[in-house]
Amino acid sequence: MKCNSLYIGTAVPNRVFSEWGKYSDVVTKSFNCFTPENEMKPDALLDGEGSRAALPESYTHAKIRFLSCEPIIKTAISTGAKVRLHTLVWHSQTPDWFFTEDYTDGGALVGRDVMLCRMESYIHDVLSYFIDNYPDLIYAVDVVNEAFDRDAGDDSGVRRKNNKWYATVGDDYYYQALRFAKKYSDGKFGLFYNDYACMYKPDMILSNLKNARDEGLIDGIGMQSHLTVGENLGLYFDAMKKFADAGYELQVTELDIGIKEKSKENLRLQAEYYGKIADGIASLKASGTNITALTVWGISDALSWRHGEYPLLFDENLLPKPAYFEFFPKLCGI
């Protein structure tokens, strides 16, 4: 589905493709772009065994492989869907060995110069793979994920805690990643910074990204949008306006809306909340705000990482919930 010039997507784990007959109608009728849930994250693509075996030649150029994302590539091509590349540089789900001298989990950390070489070669190899082999498949790339957090960050909010990118490269690691992505993207897809709780830290995000934005290294901001019924949507849409006013393209990247328990009343409230999100996005879009895509983070409640909160548009039996009938008509004007 594509409506009001918006791509409408969903997150899809590989297990869905092993049962594609079960999910194909629901997915293809409602969504026209996919985000791999885990299969394009660094720990899925980086090849530790191959990197260790190739030392010393691989010291600044780790080995990668793309077996994990073949199912989503194949299915997207067969259905005409686009794919979001999620994600290149993230403190989580990047293996510890990638940051060490000998490519082992217990090895000594490398220094800034070596890690910048590894970052650059990784970004080059991943982007080049898709540009060379599937030039029309990727519509957006989450270059950096979750780099800013007031509680886990330094004085500027750059994530320092449990972040080996910060430990090896330093507080500009996110800028360097954007610089390399711009260098190798060849203008084939949008380059995004993606984060959670954007509604609570828009000024921090804008401040830290200013230099990259001024230098033309970044196109947009992905707002993950893991919400719970009752959260202040005024803050949510205010953040959107701030990002748009700063010149960013906006994409909602990981939308889900949790409820405390599954009851008729809570499902009604969830539907109402989804409807308000759809109304707000449609209104902003109509007024000229540059919102280009919306991705729901999962197909059904049974597949959701928040499955105990029943946060998605389809229930565990793949039947549309009340939220579905509030969301799509308001978002798409049908």
C-alpha positions in Angstrom: 0.0 0.0 0.0 1.2 3.5 -0.8 -0.9 6.5 0.2 -0.6 10.2 0.3 2.9 9.7 -1.2 3.9 7.7 1.9 5.6 4.3 1.8 3.9 2.0 4.3 6.1 -0.7 5.7 6.5 -3.4 8.2 9.4 -5.1 10.1 9.8 -8.7 8.9 12.0 -11.4 10.6 13.4 -14.3 8.5 11.0 -16.8 10.1 8.2 -15.1 8.2 9.7 -16.0 4.9 10.0 -19.7 5.9 6.2 -19.6 6.3 5.5 -17.0 3.5 2.2 -18.7 2.4 0.8 -17.9 5.9 1.8 -14.2 5.8 1.9 -13.2 2.2 -1.6 -11.9 1.8 -1.6 -9.8 5.0 1.9 -8.3 4.2 1.5 -7.6 0.5 -2.0 -6.1 0.8 -1.1 -3.7 3.6 2.6 -2.9 3.1 4.9 -2.1 0.2 8.3 -1.9 2.0 10.1 -4.1 4.4 12.6 -3.5 7.2 14.6 -6.6 8.3 14.1 -7.0 12.0 17.7 -8.2 12.6 19.1 -9.6 9.4 21.0 -6.5 8.2 22.4 -5.5 11.6 26.1 -5.7 12.0 26.1 -9.0 14.0 24.2 -10.6 11.2 26.5 -9.4 8.4 30.0 -9.4 10.0 31.9 -12.7 9.6 34.1 -13.2 12.7 35.6 -16.6 11.6 36.4 -15.2 8.2 38.0 -12.1 9.6 40.2 -14.0 12.0 41.3 -16.4 9.3 42.3 -13.6 7.0 44.5 -11.8 9.5 46.7 -9.8 9.0 45.3 -8.8 5.7 41.8 -8.2 7.3 43.1 -6.1 10.1 41.5 -2.9 8.9 38.9 -4.6 6.6 36.7 -7.2 8.3 35.0 -9.8 6.3 31.2 -9.8 5.8 28.6 -12.1 4.3 25.0 -11.5 3.2 23.4 -14.9 3.8 21.1 -13.6 6.6 19.4 -11.1 4.4 18.9 -13.2 1.3 15.3 -14.2 2.2 14.1 -10.6 2.5 15.9 -9.5 -0.6 14.4 -12.4 -2.6 10.8 -11.8 -1.3 11.0 -8.0 -1.8 12.1 -8.4 -5.4 9.4 -11.0 -6.1 6.6 -8.8 -4.6 7.9 -5.4 -5.8 8.6 -4.1 -2.3 11.4 -1.8 -1.3 13.7 -2.4 1.7 15.1 -0.2 4.5 18.7 -1.1 5.3 18.7 -1.3 9.1 21.3 -0.5 10.4 25.0 0.2 9.8 26.4 1.7 13.0 24.9 0.8 16.3 26.3 0.3 19.8 24.1 -2.8 20.2 24.1 -5.9 18.1 27.6 -5.2 16.9 29.9 -8.0 18.0 32.7 -7.2 20.5 35.3 -8.9 18.4 34.9 -6.2 15.6 36.6 -3.7 17.9 39.6 -5.8 19.0 43.2 -6.3 17.8 42.8 -10.0 17.0 39.0 -10.1 16.2 38.3 -12.0 19.4 35.8 -11.0 22.1 38.5 -10.8 24.7 41.1 -9.0 22.7 42.5 -5.5 23.4 40.5 -2.7 21.8 42.0 -1.1 18.6 42.6 2.7 18.4 40.7 5.4 16.6 42.6 5.2 13.3 42.1 1.4 12.9 38.5 1.6 13.9 37.8 4.3 11.5 39.3 2.1 8.8 37.1 -0.8 9.8 34.0 1.5 9.9 34.7 2.9 6.5 35.4 -0.5 4.9 32.3 -2.0 6.5 30.0 0.8 5.3 31.6 0.7 1.8 31.2 -3.0 1.5 27.6 -3.1 2.6 26.4 -0.1 0.5 28.4 -1.2 -2.5 26.8 -4.7 -2.3 23.3 -3.3 -2.7 24.2 -0.6 -5.2 26.0 -3.2 -7.4 23.6 -6.1 -7.1 20.2 -4.6 -6.2 20.4 -0.9 -7.3 16.6 -0.2 -7.0 15.9 -2.2 -3.8 16.9 0.0 -0.9 14.9 3.2 -0.4 16.5 4.3 2.9 19.5 3.5 5.1 19.6 3.9 8.9 23.3 4.9 8.9 23.4 5.5 12.7 21.1 4.1 15.3 20.5 5.4 18.9 23.6 7.5 19.3 22.1 10.1 21.7 20.9 9.4 25.2 20.9 11.8 28.2 21.3 9.1 30.8 23.9 7.0 29.0 25.7 9.9 27.3 28.4 12.4 27.8 27.9 16.1 28.4 26.5 16.5 24.8 24.3 13.4 25.1 26.4 11.3 22.8 26.0 7.7 24.1 29.1 6.6 26.0 27.9 3.8 28.2 28.3 0.3 26.8 29.3 1.8 23.5 32.5 0.5 21.9 32.1 2.9 19.0 32.6 5.7 21.5 35.4 3.8 23.3 37.4 3.3 20.1 36.5 6.2 17.8 35.3 8.9 20.2 32.4 11.2 20.5 32.2 12.0 16.8 31.7 8.3 15.7 28.2 9.1 14.5 29.5 12.0 12.3 32.2 9.8 10.8 29.6 7.1 10.0 27.5 9.7 8.2 30.5 11.0 6.4 31.4 7.5 5.1 27.8 6.7 4.1 27.6 9.9 2.1 30.9 9.1 0.4 29.7 5.6 -0.8 26.0 6.0 -1.2 26.2 7.3 -4.7 22.9 9.2 -4.1 21.0 5.9 -4.4 19.0 6.1 -1.2 18.2 8.4 1.7 20.6 8.5 4.6 19.0 8.6 8.0 19.7 8.9 11.7 17.3 6.7 13.6 16.4 6.9 17.3 13.9 6.0 20.0 12.1 8.5 22.2 12.7 11.3 19.7 9.8 13.3 21.2 11.7 13.6 24.5 15.1 14.7 23.0 14.6 16.6 19.7 16.9 19.5 20.7 19.7 17.1 21.7 19.4 15.3 18.3 19.3 18.5 16.3 22.3 19.9 18.2 24.5 16.9 17.7 23.5 16.4 14.0 23.9 20.1 13.0 27.4 19.8 11.5 26.5 16.7 9.5 23.3 18.5 8.3 25.2 21.7 7.4 27.7 19.6 5.4 24.9 17.7 3.5 25.8 14.3 5.0 22.3 13.4 6.2 18.9 13.4 4.6 16.5 12.5 7.3 15.6 11.4 10.8 13.8 8.2 11.6 11.5 8.4 14.6 11.1 4.9 16.0 7.8 5.6 17.7 7.6 2.8 20.3 4.6 4.3 22.1 2.1 3.4 24.8 -1.5 4.5 24.8 -1.8 7.7 26.8 1.6 9.2 25.9 1.6 12.9 25.0 1.1 13.1 21.3 1.6 16.8 21.4 5.3 16.3 22.2 5.4 13.7 19.4 4.1 16.0 16.7 6.1 19.0 18.1 9.3 16.9 17.6 8.2 16.2 14.1 7.8 19.9 13.4 11.2 20.7 14.9 12.9 18.2 12.7 11.0 19.3 9.6 11.7 23.0 10.3 15.4 22.1 10.5 15.2 20.7 7.0 15.1 17.0 7.6 13.0 14.4 5.7 11.0 12.5 8.3 10.2 8.8 8.4 8.3 6.9 11.2 10.4 3.8 11.4 9.3 1.4 14.2 5.7 2.3 15.1 4.0 0.2 17.7 1.5 1.2 20.4 1.2 -0.9 23.6 -1.6 -1.5 25.9 -1.5 -3.0 29.5 -3.9 -5.8 28.9 -6.0 -7.1 26.1 -9.6 -6.0 26.7 -12.3 -4.5 24.5 -11.9 -1.1 26.1 -8.1 -1.1 25.7 -8.3 -2.2 22.1 -10.7 0.7 21.5 -8.3 3.1 23.1 -5.5 1.7 21.1 -7.5 2.2 17.9 -8.2 5.7 18.9 -4.6 6.4 19.5 -3.5 4.8 16.2 -6.1 7.0 14.6 -4.7 10.1 16.2 -1.2 9.2 14.9 -2.6 8.7 11.4 -4.6 12.0 11.5 -1.6 13.9 12.7 0.7 12.5 10.1 -1.8 13.0 7.3 -2.4 16.6 8.4 1.3 17.4 8.6 1.9 15.8 5.2 -1.0 17.8 3.7 0.5 21.0 5.1 3.8 20.3 3.3 5.8 18.6 6.0 8.3 16.2 4.3 7.2 12.9 5.7 7.9 10.1 3.3 7.5 6.7 5.0 5.9 4.9 7.9 6.9 1.5 9.1 5.0 -0.5 11.7 7.4 -2.6 13.8 6.0 -6.0 13.0 3.2 -7.8 11.3 1.1 -9.3 14.2 1.0 -9.2 18.0 2.4 -12.7 18.1 5.6 -11.6 16.3 6.1 -8.4 18.1 9.0 -7.8 20.5 6.3 -6.3 22.8 3.9 -9.2 22.3 2.7 -9.0 25.9 1.4 -5.4 25.1 -0.5 -6.4 22.0 0.9 -3.3 20.1 0.3 -4.0 16.4 -2.5 -3.8 13.8 -3.1 -7.5 13.4 -3.8 -10.0 16.2 -2.1 -13.3 16.9 -4.4 -14.9 14.3 -3.4 -12.3 11.6 -6.9 -10.7 11.8 -7.1 -6.9 11.6 -7.7 -5.3 15.0 -9.9 -2.2 15.6 -6.6 -0.1 15.3 -6.3 -1.3 11.7 -9.7 0.2 10.7 -8.8 3.5 12.4 -5.3 3.7 11.1 -5.3 3.0 7.4 -8.4 5.0 6.4 -7.2 8.1 8.2 -3.6 7.8 7.0 -4.6 7.1 3.4 -7.8 9.0 3.1 -9.9 5.9 2.1 
